[in-house]
Amino acid sequence: MKNTLIIGATPNPARYAYRAAHMLKSKGHSIVNIGIKSGEVAGVAIEKPAEIYEDVDTVTLYIGPPLQSGYFNYILETHPKRVIFNPGTENDELKDILRANGIETMNACTLVLLATDQY
């Protein structure tokens, strides 16, 4: 199972990040919720981007490019194996930085990857 860091986590059930957190947990993956809102999702508290997690397999992004620059160093410091750019989060600048640091990038939908057992 893959430890997944969700950037853009929210307690709002209408958001895709919320749905992804629940689906990841239901498929047996551990999650870390990172966001600006307070609360919890899928039984896991939403944290600010402070603690560095070093056992992250995947980062899945649910924030748009204008907000991502504040997370560049945080993502790099976690040393994930891959970063998933969900629809609307694609960012060539961040992709170039990640690839230069040996991190795989994907333009994909976490929900679709999970639903089709491609995660």
C-alpha positions in Angstrom: 0.0 0.0 0.0 1.2 3.5 -0.8 1.5 6.3 1.8 -0.1 9.3 0.0 0.1 13.0 0.9 -3.0 14.9 -0.2 -2.2 18.6 -0.8 -5.4 20.5 -0.8 -7.3 18.3 1.6 -10.6 19.6 2.7 -13.5 18.6 5.0 -15.9 19.6 2.2 -17.6 16.4 0.9 -18.4 18.1 -2.4 -14.6 18.3 -3.3 -12.6 15.7 -5.2 -9.8 15.8 -2.5 -12.3 14.7 0.1 -13.5 11.8 -2.2 -9.9 10.8 -2.9 -9.1 10.7 0.8 -12.0 8.3 1.5 -11.3 6.2 -1.6 -7.5 5.9 -0.7 -8.4 4.8 2.8 -11.0 2.3 1.6 -8.4 0.8 -0.7 -6.0 0.3 2.2 -3.6 3.2 1.6 -2.4 5.5 4.4 -2.9 9.2 3.9 -1.6 12.5 5.2 -4.0 15.4 4.7 -2.4 18.8 4.0 -4.5 21.8 3.7 -5.5 25.2 4.9 -8.9 24.2 6.4 -9.3 22.8 9.8 -10.9 19.4 10.4 -10.4 15.9 9.3 -11.0 13.7 6.3 -11.4 10.0 6.4 -10.5 9.9 10.0 -7.2 11.8 9.5 -6.7 15.4 10.7 -5.9 18.1 8.2 -2.4 19.5 8.9 -0.6 22.6 7.7 2.5 21.9 5.6 5.0 21.9 8.4 6.0 18.3 9.3 8.1 16.6 6.7 7.0 13.0 6.0 9.9 10.9 4.6 7.9 7.8 3.8 5.7 9.3 1.1 5.2 7.3 -2.0 2.8 9.6 -3.7 1.8 13.3 -3.5 -1.6 14.0 -5.1 -2.3 17.6 -5.8 -5.7 19.3 -5.4 -4.6 22.9 -5.5 -4.1 25.0 -8.7 -0.8 26.3 -10.0 -1.1 29.8 -8.4 -1.0 28.2 -5.0 1.5 25.5 -5.7 4.7 27.6 -5.6 4.3 27.8 -1.8 4.5 24.0 -1.7 7.5 23.4 -4.0 10.1 23.0 -1.3 7.7 21.1 1.0 7.1 18.5 -1.8 10.8 18.2 -2.6 11.6 17.7 1.1 9.2 14.7 1.3 11.1 12.9 -1.5 8.0 11.2 -3.0 8.4 8.7 -5.7 5.7 10.4 -7.8 3.4 13.4 -7.9 -0.1 13.2 -9.4 -1.4 16.3 -11.1 -5.1 15.9 -10.9 -7.2 17.8 -13.6 -6.8 21.5 -13.2 -3.5 21.3 -11.3 -1.1 20.8 -14.2 2.0 22.9 -13.8 5.0 22.6 -16.2 7.3 24.6 -13.9 6.7 22.2 -10.9 6.9 19.2 -13.2 10.3 20.3 -14.5 11.6 20.8 -10.9 10.3 17.4 -9.8 11.7 15.6 -12.8 15.1 17.3 -12.2 15.0 15.8 -8.7 14.2 12.3 -10.0 10.5 12.4 -9.1 8.0 10.9 -11.4 5.1 13.1 -12.5 1.7 12.1 -13.9 -1.2 14.0 -15.3 -4.0 11.8 -14.0 -7.0 11.6 -11.8 -6.4 9.9 -8.5 -10.0 8.8 -8.3 -9.9 7.1 -11.8 -6.5 5.5 -11.0 -8.0 4.0 -7.8 -11.3 2.9 -9.5 -9.4 1.1 -12.2 -6.8 -0.5 -10.0 -4.0 1.5 -11.6 -2.9 3.4 -8.5 
